Amino acid sequence: MKEEKVILKAQFNPKVKTYWVLSPALALVCTIVGIPFLLIWVPIGLMVCGRYLASLECVLTNKSVKLKSGVLNRMEKTIPLDKITDMGLIQGPIMRAMDLERLTVETAGSSAPGALASVVGVVNAREFRDAVMRQKELLAEGKSDEESAAVGGAGTDASISGAEGIALLREIRDSLHRLESRAAGE
C-alpha cells in the first residue's frame, strides 16, 4: 500500500480561541444567574481553549482528510476522499463578526444525519474546501499522485483550476523537451 502524501495542511485562526470563550460567556450572561461564573470561566476557558487550539490538526492527503483534536479526550478521524459527499461552510453572527467559518464534512453512509466532522477556524476555509473537492475529483478520475500534488500545490492560487493547472504543467513540460532537443542538436 502506498504511503499517503500530504497535499495541504490547514492553519487555524487564533481568533477561534476567543470565539470558544465568548460563546459560553454570552450564555452565562443571558442566564443572569451565571454572571458570577464568568470570573471562573474566562481564565479557565482561555487556558483550555488555547490548549485545544494547539491540538487541532486538519490535513489533506492524496487519499483522505485527517482530523486530530483534543486535550483530555483525543479524537482522530481519517475520512477517505471517495466517501465525502459534501463539505459545507457555516457562519453564524458571532463567527461573521470574527471572520471565522465552520467547515463541515459529510460522507456517504454515515449513520447520523448531518456532518460526520466539523472544524472551526480554518484560515481560508473556502480554499481548503475547494482543494479537498479537487483532490476528490482527481482520485475519482484515477489521476497519478504527481498530478494530485501539483494541483494541490496550485490550490492556493484561486485563478488556476485543477484542469488548467495540469494543462499548464504539460505545456511547460513539452516546452522543456523541445529546448532539450534543440540544445542536444547544437
Secondary structure, 3 states (H helix, E strand, C coil): CCCCCEEEECCECCHHHHHHHHHHHHHHHHCCCCHHHHHHHHHHHHHHHHHHHHHCEEEEECCEEEEEECCCCCEEEEEEHHHEEEEEEECCHHHHHCCCCEEEEEECCCCCCCCCEEEECECCHHHHHHHHHHHHHHHHHCCCHHHHHHHHHHCCCCCCCHHHHHHHHHHHHHHHHHHHHHHHHC
